[in-house]
Amino acid sequence: MHYSLVSSPVLGFDLVRLPAGDSAAEVLLRGLDCGPRELDVLAARCDPAARERTREVVRAAVAAAPQLTDVLGQVAGGLAERAFEEDVVGPRLEAGVVRALRAGTVADADALVRLVHHDVLDWTWSRSLDGDGPALRADVAARAADVLADAALSAYLADRLPADVRRALAAPYVQASRDLAPLPDVPDGLGPEQGGVAVVLGTLARLDGTDRACLRAAADTARPSGGEWASAVHDASWAVHLSGRTRTAAAAQLLAVRAFRAGGLDAADGAGGLWNVVSGVVHAEVVADLLSSDARAVLLRPWVAAFGDEPTPAP
């Protein structure tokens, strides 16, 4: 499977379950925030020789990283073998699936690199006038994309790369970031109708123990994976697409990854269904002015159960 900005909730699902997924989210946010000046700053730090020295180690780490389909297949196989011996349905099956969700990713590191080059920086590509030639871009854009992709890989594969390789991958990005403006706290392009996005992000980042317990209980009760919830997510995703807010929604999801981790939620929470709650609420608020009241109510239900009210910005 490939990552894409259109399916940013899936990308977020992987990132909240990785040890340094919030750092990978920051790199991707930087990429979404890039313009020509930022590309120049990033490209100036690219070191092709240093990149080549890390290639073999990175390739080995990518090949060894488990994907979710493989891990789930192993879990299902093990459960099937024992099904004739003991009852494994219900809580036992659910526990096995959650363990699998913590052990693998939906897509892989190669998909992350492609996301940076072809989705995050899609505007840097151009085609020939007749539209039949290959897509092309300037060398500065390619080098900037390499810096971003390497930094994202450093975080994405944090538990699989030697420390020195991680530092080498991230160093050009870290150096360039000192010359770039701070990243925004909320996505650009949100109007007053989308003020709930900022409320959700701020609330998540400041969760205390009681808040986390309430949110976990609401997620357990709601189990946001059934037909009603899936239909509401589909409606929100369709509204994001039709309104041209794909990049804005992706930025909101990546900011939610950072807030999720800042608020003390972890990989087990992400695997157990809490990310679905958070992601759904964020998506609903990005298109709050377009989504039907019924669909929005479905996506906000766990949030309201946890905090007592919808995420409404202060006047």
C-alpha positions as CSV (number, residue, x, y, z in Angstrom):
1,M,0.0,0.0,0.0
2,H,1.1,3.6,-0.7
3,Y,0.8,6.6,1.6
4,S,-0.9,9.6,0.2
5,L,-2.1,13.0,1.4
6,V,-5.6,11.8,0.5
7,S,-5.3,9.0,3.0
8,S,-3.6,11.0,5.7
9,P,-5.5,9.4,8.6
10,V,-3.9,6.1,7.6
11,L,-0.5,7.7,7.6
12,G,-1.3,9.1,11.1
13,F,-2.4,5.7,12.2
14,D,1.1,4.4,11.4
15,L,2.9,7.4,12.9
16,V,1.2,7.3,16.3
17,R,2.3,3.7,16.7
18,L,6.0,4.3,15.9
19,P,8.5,5.4,18.6
20,A,9.4,8.6,16.8
21,G,6.4,9.0,14.6
22,D,5.7,12.5,15.9
23,S,9.2,13.5,14.7
24,A,8.4,12.1,11.2
25,A,5.1,14.1,11.3
26,E,7.1,17.3,12.0
27,V,9.3,16.6,8.9
28,L,6.2,16.1,6.7
29,L,4.6,19.2,8.1
30,R,7.8,21.1,7.1
31,G,7.5,19.7,3.6
32,L,3.8,20.8,3.4
33,D,4.9,24.3,4.5
34,C,7.6,24.6,1.9
35,G,7.8,27.2,-0.8
36,P,10.6,28.1,-3.1
37,R,12.7,29.8,-0.4
38,E,12.4,26.8,1.9
39,L,13.5,24.5,-0.9
40,D,16.6,26.6,-1.4
41,V,17.5,26.4,2.3
42,L,16.9,22.6,2.5
43,A,18.7,21.9,-0.8
44,A,21.8,23.8,0.3
45,R,22.3,21.2,3.1
46,C,22.0,18.2,0.9
47,D,25.2,16.0,0.9
48,P,25.0,13.3,-1.8
49,A,28.2,11.6,-0.6
50,A,27.0,11.3,3.0
51,R,23.6,10.0,1.7
52,E,25.3,7.3,-0.3
53,R,27.2,6.1,2.8
54,T,23.9,5.4,4.6
55,R,22.1,3.7,1.7
56,E,23.0,0.1,2.4
57,V,22.0,0.3,6.1
58,V,18.8,2.0,5.3
59,R,17.9,-0.5,2.6
60,A,18.4,-3.4,5.1
61,A,16.2,-1.7,7.7
62,V,13.5,-1.1,5.2
63,A,13.5,-4.7,4.1
64,A,13.4,-6.0,7.7
65,A,10.5,-3.7,8.9
66,P,7.3,-5.7,9.2
67,Q,4.1,-4.7,7.4
68,L,0.7,-5.0,9.0
69,T,-0.7,-7.4,6.5
70,D,2.1,-9.9,7.2
71,V,1.8,-9.5,11.0
72,L,-2.0,-9.9,10.9
73,G,-1.6,-13.0,8.8
74,Q,0.7,-14.5,11.3
75,V,-1.7,-13.7,14.2
76,A,-4.7,-15.1,12.2
77,G,-2.8,-18.2,11.4
78,G,-1.8,-18.8,15.0
79,L,-5.3,-18.3,16.2
80,A,-6.7,-20.6,13.6
81,E,-4.4,-23.4,14.7
82,R,-5.6,-23.1,18.3
83,A,-9.3,-22.6,17.5
84,F,-10.0,-26.3,17.7
85,E,-8.3,-26.6,21.1
86,E,-9.8,-23.6,23.0
87,D,-12.1,-20.6,22.6
88,V,-10.1,-17.8,21.2
89,V,-12.8,-15.4,20.1
90,G,-13.8,-12.2,21.8
91,P,-11.2,-10.7,24.1
92,R,-8.4,-13.1,23.1
93,L,-8.9,-12.3,19.4
94,E,-9.0,-8.6,20.0
95,A,-5.9,-8.7,22.1
96,G,-4.1,-10.6,19.3
97,V,-5.1,-8.0,16.8
98,V,-4.0,-5.1,18.9
99,R,-0.6,-6.7,19.4
100,A,-0.4,-7.1,15.7
101,L,-1.3,-3.5,15.1
102,R,1.5,-2.4,17.4
103,A,4.1,-4.6,15.5
104,G,3.7,-3.5,11.9
105,T,2.8,-0.6,9.6
106,V,0.2,-0.4,6.9
107,A,2.7,0.9,4.3
108,D,6.5,1.0,4.5
109,A,9.5,3.3,4.4
110,D,9.7,3.3,0.6
111,A,6.1,4.5,0.6
112,L,7.1,7.3,2.9
113,V,9.9,8.5,0.6
114,R,7.5,8.4,-2.3
115,L,5.0,10.5,-0.3
116,V,7.6,13.2,0.3
117,H,8.8,13.4,-3.4
118,H,5.4,13.0,-5.2
119,D,2.7,14.1,-2.8
120,V,4.1,16.5,-0.3
121,L,6.2,18.3,-3.0
122,D,3.9,17.5,-5.9
123,W,3.9,21.2,-7.0
124,T,7.7,21.0,-7.8
125,W,7.1,18.6,-10.8
126,S,6.2,19.8,-14.3
127,R,5.4,18.0,-17.6
128,S,6.2,18.8,-21.2
129,L,3.9,21.1,-23.0
130,D,2.2,18.3,-24.9
131,G,1.7,16.4,-21.6
132,D,3.2,13.2,-23.0
133,G,6.8,13.6,-21.7
134,P,8.1,12.5,-18.3
135,A,7.5,14.6,-15.2
136,L,10.5,16.8,-14.5
137,R,11.7,19.1,-11.7
138,A,14.6,21.3,-10.9
139,D,17.7,19.9,-9.2
140,V,17.1,22.1,-6.1
141,A,13.7,20.6,-5.6
142,A,15.1,17.0,-5.8
143,R,17.8,17.8,-3.3
144,A,15.4,19.4,-0.9
145,A,13.1,16.4,-1.2
146,D,16.0,14.1,-0.4
147,V,16.8,16.1,2.8
148,L,13.2,15.9,3.9
149,A,12.8,12.2,3.0
150,D,16.0,11.2,4.8
151,A,14.9,13.1,8.0
152,A,11.5,11.4,7.8
153,L,13.2,8.0,7.4
154,S,15.4,8.7,10.4
155,A,12.3,9.0,12.6
156,Y,10.2,6.4,10.8
157,L,12.9,3.7,11.3
158,A,14.1,5.0,14.6
159,D,14.0,1.6,16.3
160,R,15.7,-0.1,13.4
161,L,18.6,2.1,12.5
162,P,22.0,2.5,14.4
163,A,22.2,5.9,16.2
164,D,25.0,7.2,14.0
165,V,23.0,6.4,10.8
166,R,19.9,8.2,12.3
167,R,21.9,11.2,13.1
168,A,23.5,11.3,9.6
169,L,20.1,11.1,8.0
170,A,18.6,13.8,10.1
171,A,21.6,16.2,10.3
172,P,21.0,18.2,7.0
173,Y,17.3,18.7,8.0
174,V,18.2,19.8,11.6
175,Q,20.8,22.3,10.2
176,A,18.4,23.7,7.6
177,S,15.6,24.1,10.2
178,R,17.6,26.6,12.1
179,D,17.3,29.0,9.1
180,L,13.5,28.4,8.6
181,A,10.5,29.9,10.3
182,P,8.8,27.9,13.1
183,L,6.0,25.7,11.9
184,P,2.4,26.9,12.4
185,D,0.4,25.5,15.3
186,V,-2.7,25.0,13.1
187,P,-3.0,24.4,9.3
188,D,-3.2,27.4,7.0
189,G,-6.4,28.2,5.2
190,L,-8.9,27.4,7.9
191,G,-11.7,29.9,8.3
192,P,-13.9,30.6,11.3
193,E,-16.0,27.5,10.6
194,Q,-13.0,25.3,11.2
195,G,-12.0,26.8,14.5
196,G,-12.7,23.4,16.2
197,V,-9.5,22.1,14.7
198,A,-7.4,24.3,16.9
199,V,-9.5,23.4,19.9
200,V,-9.0,19.7,19.3
201,L,-5.2,20.0,18.8
202,G,-4.8,22.2,21.9
203,T,-6.9,19.9,24.1
204,L,-5.0,16.8,22.9
205,A,-1.6,18.4,23.6
206,R,-2.7,19.3,27.2
207,L,-4.3,16.0,28.3
208,D,-3.9,15.0,31.9
209,G,-4.4,11.6,33.5
210,T,-8.1,12.1,33.9
211,D,-8.6,13.3,30.4
212,R,-6.7,10.3,29.0
213,A,-8.8,7.9,31.0
214,C,-12.0,9.6,29.8
215,L,-10.9,9.5,26.2
216,R,-9.9,5.9,26.4
217,A,-13.2,4.9,28.0
218,A,-15.1,6.8,25.3
219,A,-13.1,5.0,22.6
220,D,-13.7,1.6,24.2
221,T,-17.5,2.4,24.4
222,A,-17.8,3.9,20.9
223,R,-15.5,1.4,19.1
224,P,-15.3,3.7,16.0
225,S,-15.0,1.0,13.4
226,G,-18.5,0.1,12.6
227,G,-20.6,0.9,9.5
228,E,-22.0,4.1,10.9
229,W,-18.6,5.5,11.8
230,A,-17.1,4.3,8.5
231,S,-19.8,6.0,6.5
232,A,-19.3,9.3,8.4
233,V,-15.5,9.1,7.8
234,H,-16.2,8.5,4.1
235,D,-18.5,11.6,4.0
236,A,-15.8,13.7,5.7
237,S,-13.1,12.5,3.3
238,W,-15.3,13.2,0.3
239,A,-16.0,16.7,1.6
240,V,-12.2,17.2,2.1
241,H,-11.6,16.2,-1.5
242,L,-14.4,18.2,-3.1
243,S,-13.5,21.4,-1.2
244,G,-9.8,21.2,-2.3
245,R,-8.7,20.9,1.3
246,T,-6.5,17.8,0.9
247,R,-3.3,19.4,2.0
248,T,-5.0,21.3,4.8
249,A,-6.6,18.1,6.1
250,A,-3.2,16.3,5.9
251,A,-1.5,19.0,7.9
252,A,-4.3,18.8,10.5
253,Q,-3.8,15.0,10.8
254,L,0.0,15.4,11.1
255,L,-0.5,18.1,13.8
256,A,-2.9,15.6,15.5
257,V,-0.1,13.0,15.6
258,R,2.2,15.4,17.4
259,A,-0.6,16.5,19.8
260,F,-1.6,12.8,20.4
261,R,2.0,12.1,21.6
262,A,2.4,15.4,23.5
263,G,-0.8,14.6,25.4
264,G,0.7,11.3,26.7
265,L,-1.1,8.9,24.4
266,D,1.0,6.1,23.1
267,A,1.3,3.3,20.6
268,A,-1.1,1.0,22.5
269,D,-3.7,3.8,22.4
270,G,-3.2,4.2,18.7
271,A,-3.5,0.5,18.0
272,G,-6.5,0.1,20.4
273,G,-8.8,2.6,18.5
274,L,-8.0,6.0,20.0
275,W,-6.4,7.3,16.9
276,N,-9.6,6.5,15.0
277,V,-11.5,8.7,17.4
278,V,-9.0,11.6,17.1
279,S,-8.6,11.3,13.4
280,G,-12.3,11.3,12.8
281,V,-12.8,14.3,15.0
282,V,-10.1,16.3,13.2
283,H,-11.5,15.3,9.8
284,A,-15.0,16.4,10.9
285,E,-13.7,19.8,12.0
286,V,-11.7,20.5,8.9
287,V,-15.0,20.3,6.9
288,A,-17.3,21.4,9.7
289,D,-19.0,23.9,7.3
290,L,-19.7,21.2,4.7
291,L,-20.4,18.0,6.6
292,S,-23.9,17.0,7.4
293,S,-24.9,17.4,11.0
294,D,-25.6,13.7,11.3
295,A,-22.2,12.6,10.0
296,R,-20.4,15.2,12.2
297,A,-22.4,14.0,15.3
298,V,-21.2,10.5,14.7
299,L,-17.6,11.4,14.4
300,L,-17.7,13.8,17.4
301,R,-19.7,11.3,19.7
302,P,-16.7,9.9,21.5
303,W,-15.2,13.3,22.0
304,V,-18.4,14.6,23.5
305,A,-18.6,11.6,25.7
306,A,-15.1,12.2,27.0
307,F,-15.2,16.0,27.4
308,G,-18.9,16.9,27.6
309,D,-19.1,19.1,24.6
310,E,-18.2,19.6,21.0
311,P,-14.8,21.3,20.3
312,T,-16.0,24.9,20.0
313,P,-13.5,27.8,19.8
314,A,-13.7,30.5,22.4
315,P,-15.5,33.7,21.2
